[in-house]
Amino acid sequence: MKLGFCGLGLMGAPMVRRLLAAGHDVKVWNRSPQKSEPLRTLGAVVVPTPLEAATDVDGVLMCLFDAAAVEAVVFGADGVSRAPALPWLVDHSSIDPAATRALARRLHEACGADWIDAPVSGGIPGVEAGTLAIMAGGAATHLPQAFEAMRAYAGNVTHMGASGAGQATKLCNQTIVATTISAIAEAIGFAARNGIDLHQLAPALAGGWADSKPLQVFAPRMIDVQAQSIGAVSTMLKDIDTVMANAQKSGAPMPVTASVQQMLRLASAMGLAEAELSAIVSVVQPERRADFLQQVRG
């Protein structure tokens, strides 16, 4: 397929690498052009605007930070929406479902293209292994073609319903992930104060009811800070803020998630907004804050 891709951050760049390895032709755009250069050496065509990324392609994919970035890339002066005959756009960003529905209507009115909201779960290890879980919302018209592209980095792609349904499902995902990681942080803090060998905690719980992928990934990273981040506190706080705003609108009681939101906000107030999510352990182990601050400083 001929594809455009906008946004080459922690997730976007490895997504493009997977697309290229699967044999697709990919034009790439990123706000910071230097991030495009490693992909040029792999065969990607680097272009100066989102419009050029979306011109003469079978479809466009995006992975951006927030709704403001998405709107700018799609509807800016050289935005995706100005491309002639664009059939579909896949948005892997995690944004508000209502914003997604509004943007989808606006895109269809502008150029007739279908908007497929397709947030992902599985992080950098998932995209590199091609095992991401993708939850998609939007019209079914172009889903087969879009799914064919996404299979380069996804192990599970599910159509959840109309526009915004993918984003709503991602909020469910983030609710489970954030509360789980917060509980792991509390368990690590408890273990440290009760003479347990922290390095043995996750292996000891493997296979039991307390086991989970977050436990096996994040517990070791809470204990031994890693130089390379796999996702920031600020990113999760953004998503949980969106969860709670939607919960208020819909009347959904979420007392546990409300506590997790404050735990993430406290970590951010401690200067750890750009540290890896595992830095949330510093809320219950304040003595660890310096370790994670060092990660932020590089």
C-alpha positions in Angstrom: 0.0 0.0 0.0 1.0 3.6 -0.4 0.6 5.3 3.0 1.3 8.6 4.7 2.3 8.8 8.4 2.3 11.8 10.6 3.9 11.9 14.1 7.2 10.1 14.7 7.4 9.9 18.5 8.0 7.0 20.8 5.2 5.0 19.1 5.0 6.5 15.6 8.6 5.8 14.6 8.5 2.1 15.3 5.1 1.9 13.7 6.7 3.3 10.5 9.6 0.8 10.7 7.1 -2.0 10.9 5.1 -0.7 7.9 8.3 -0.4 5.9 9.4 -3.9 6.9 6.0 -5.2 5.7 6.6 -3.8 2.3 4.4 -0.7 2.3 5.5 2.6 0.7 5.4 5.2 3.4 5.7 9.0 3.3 6.5 10.5 6.7 6.0 13.9 8.3 7.0 15.1 11.7 7.0 18.5 13.4 10.7 18.0 14.3 12.2 17.0 10.9 15.3 15.4 12.4 13.3 12.5 13.7 12.5 11.6 10.1 16.0 11.0 9.0 16.6 7.5 10.5 13.4 6.4 8.6 14.7 7.8 5.4 17.6 5.4 5.5 15.1 2.6 5.8 13.2 3.7 2.7 10.6 6.2 3.9 10.0 9.3 1.9 10.3 12.4 4.1 8.0 15.2 3.2 7.7 18.8 4.6 4.0 19.0 5.3 1.1 16.7 6.4 -0.6 17.6 3.1 2.1 16.0 1.1 2.0 13.0 3.4 -1.7 12.6 2.5 -1.4 13.2 -1.2 -1.6 10.3 -3.7 -1.8 7.6 -0.9 -4.2 4.8 -0.1 -4.6 6.3 3.4 -3.0 8.3 6.2 -2.1 7.2 9.8 -1.2 9.5 12.7 0.2 9.1 16.2 0.2 12.5 18.0 0.2 13.7 21.6 -3.2 15.3 22.0 -6.4 16.7 20.3 -4.8 20.1 19.7 -1.9 18.5 17.8 -4.4 16.3 15.9 -6.5 19.2 14.9 -3.5 21.2 13.7 -2.1 18.4 11.6 -5.4 17.6 10.0 -6.9 21.1 9.5 -3.9 23.4 9.4 -2.9 25.4 6.4 -1.0 22.5 5.0 -3.1 19.9 6.7 -4.2 16.4 5.8 -7.8 17.5 5.1 -6.6 19.5 2.0 -5.4 16.4 0.2 -7.5 15.5 -2.9 -9.3 12.1 -2.9 -8.1 10.9 0.5 -10.2 7.9 1.4 -9.4 7.3 5.1 -7.4 8.6 8.0 -6.4 6.4 11.0 -5.7 8.3 14.3 -3.7 6.3 16.8 -3.6 9.3 19.2 -5.4 9.0 22.6 -7.9 11.8 22.7 -11.4 12.6 24.0 -14.2 10.6 22.3 -16.3 13.7 21.8 -13.4 15.5 20.2 -12.9 12.6 17.9 -16.5 12.6 16.8 -16.3 16.4 16.1 -13.1 16.0 14.1 -14.5 13.1 12.2 -17.5 15.1 11.1 -15.3 18.0 10.1 -13.0 15.8 8.0 -15.9 14.2 6.2 -17.4 17.6 5.4 -14.0 18.9 4.2 -12.9 16.1 1.9 -15.2 13.1 2.3 -12.6 11.0 4.0 -13.5 8.5 6.8 -12.0 9.1 10.2 -11.0 5.9 12.1 -10.1 6.4 15.7 -7.7 3.6 16.6 -5.8 4.1 19.9 -3.4 1.4 20.8 -2.3 -0.6 23.9 0.9 -2.5 24.3 3.5 0.3 24.4 6.9 0.3 22.6 7.5 -3.4 23.2 4.1 -4.2 21.6 4.7 -2.1 18.5 8.2 -3.5 18.0 7.0 -7.0 18.4 3.9 -6.4 16.2 1.5 -7.4 19.0 -0.3 -4.1 19.7 -4.0 -4.3 20.7 -5.9 -1.7 18.6 -9.5 -0.7 19.3 -11.1 1.1 16.4 -14.1 3.3 15.9 -15.7 4.7 12.8 -17.6 3.8 9.7 -16.8 0.3 8.3 -16.4 1.4 4.7 -12.6 1.5 4.6 -11.8 -0.7 7.6 -10.5 -3.6 5.6 -7.8 -1.4 4.0 -7.0 0.4 7.2 -6.8 -2.9 9.1 -4.4 -4.3 6.4 -2.0 -1.4 7.2 -2.3 -1.7 11.0 -1.6 -5.4 10.9 2.0 -4.5 10.3 2.3 -3.7 14.1 -0.9 -5.1 15.6 -1.7 -8.6 17.0 -5.4 -7.7 17.7 -7.5 -5.1 15.8 -11.2 -4.9 16.9 -13.9 -2.6 15.5 -15.7 -1.3 18.6 -18.5 0.7 16.9 -19.2 4.2 15.6 -16.8 7.1 15.7 -15.4 7.7 19.2 -15.9 4.1 20.3 -12.2 3.3 19.9 -11.2 6.2 22.1 -13.8 5.3 24.7 -12.4 1.7 24.8 -8.9 3.2 25.2 -10.1 5.1 28.2 -11.3 1.8 29.7 -7.8 0.4 29.0 -6.1 3.3 30.6 -8.3 3.1 33.6 -7.2 -0.5 34.2 -3.6 0.1 33.4 -3.3 3.2 35.6 -5.0 1.7 38.6 -2.9 -1.5 38.2 0.4 0.4 38.1 -0.6 2.5 41.0 -1.4 -0.6 43.0 2.0 -2.1 42.0 3.7 1.1 43.2 2.0 0.7 46.6 3.0 -2.9 46.8 6.6 -2.0 46.1 6.5 0.6 48.8 5.0 -1.9 51.2 7.5 -4.6 50.3 10.4 -2.2 50.9 9.2 -1.4 54.4 8.7 -5.1 55.3 12.1 -6.6 54.4 11.1 -8.2 51.1 13.7 -8.6 48.4 12.1 -6.3 45.8 13.7 -8.1 42.9 11.9 -11.3 43.8 8.5 -9.8 44.1 7.3 -9.9 40.5 8.9 -13.4 39.9 7.2 -14.7 43.1 3.8 -13.5 41.9 4.1 -14.8 38.4 1.3 -17.1 37.4 -0.9 -16.1 40.3 -3.9 -13.9 40.4 -1.8 -10.8 41.1 0.3 -11.4 38.0 -0.1 -9.1 35.0 1.9 -7.6 32.2 2.1 -4.3 34.0 3.5 -6.1 37.1 6.2 -7.9 35.1 7.1 -4.8 33.1 6.8 -2.0 35.6 7.9 -3.6 38.9 11.5 -4.1 37.8 11.5 -0.6 36.3 10.3 0.9 39.6 13.1 -0.9 41.4 15.9 -0.1 38.9 15.4 3.1 37.0 16.0 2.7 33.3 17.6 5.3 31.0 15.1 4.8 28.2 11.5 5.8 29.1 8.5 3.7 27.8 5.9 6.3 28.5 5.6 9.4 30.7 3.6 10.3 33.8 2.2 13.3 31.9 0.8 11.1 29.2 -1.1 8.9 31.6 -2.3 11.8 33.6 -3.7 13.4 30.3 -5.6 10.2 29.7 -6.9 9.8 33.2 -8.0 13.4 33.2 -10.0 12.6 30.1 -11.4 9.5 31.8 -12.6 11.5 34.8 -14.1 14.3 32.6 -16.1 11.7 30.7 -17.1 10.0 33.9 -18.5 13.2 35.2 -20.5 13.8 32.0 -21.9 10.3 31.9 -22.5 9.9 35.6 -20.1 6.9 35.9 -18.9 6.4 39.5 -15.1 5.9 39.5 -13.8 6.3 43.1 -10.6 4.3 42.6 -9.7 6.1 39.4 -10.2 9.4 41.1 -7.6 8.4 43.7 -5.2 7.3 40.9 -5.7 10.7 39.2 -4.5 12.4 42.4 -1.6 10.1 42.7 -0.5 10.9 39.1 -1.0 14.6 39.8 1.1 14.4 42.9 3.9 12.7 41.0 3.7 15.5 38.4 3.9 18.1 41.2 7.0 16.4 42.5 8.7 17.3 39.2 8.2 13.9 37.6 5.7 14.7 34.8 8.2 13.8 32.1 9.7 10.8 34.0 8.6 7.3 33.1 5.3 6.2 34.5 7.2 3.9 36.9 8.2 7.1 38.7 4.8 7.0 40.4 6.4 4.8 43.0 8.1 8.0 44.3 4.7 9.0 45.8 5.0 6.2 48.3 8.8 6.1 48.3 9.8 9.8 48.3 13.4 8.8 48.7 13.3 7.5 45.1 12.4 10.9 43.5 16.1 11.8 42.9 16.6 8.6 40.9 13.7 9.4 38.5 14.6 13.1 38.3 18.0 11.9 36.9 16.1 10.0 34.2 14.4 13.2 33.2 17.6 15.1 33.0 19.2 12.3 30.9 
